Amino acid sequence: MTIKWVVVDPLVQNGEAFLYGTRLTVRRLLELRASGYDAARLLAEMPELRIVGIARAYEHAVANRTEYAEFFDEGGRLLGPGLTAEEAALAS
């Protein structure tokens, strides 16, 4: 079975994109990232998350930039700490 890590369902979370297997929306994840949460802290505080899910949520935000415009800096990068090289390798 292929898991779709970011899910959009009009009957769940009022149609907000969320991470598979959680009640965490992409927007909330971006808020946490902008507040300084790195992947290690996210995983420590929310053990239901997976590194690949976090990476796919960030990819979803980039693909839907206009919906999440407030989470991008002037250079077009997501605010806050991103994935380390090791984390990114695990997510690919």
Secondary structure, 3 states (H helix, E strand, C coil): CCCCCEECCCCCHHHCCEECCCCCEHHHHHHHHHCCCCHHHHHHHCCCCCHHHHHHHHHHHHHCCCCCHHHECCCCCECCCCCCHHHHHHHC
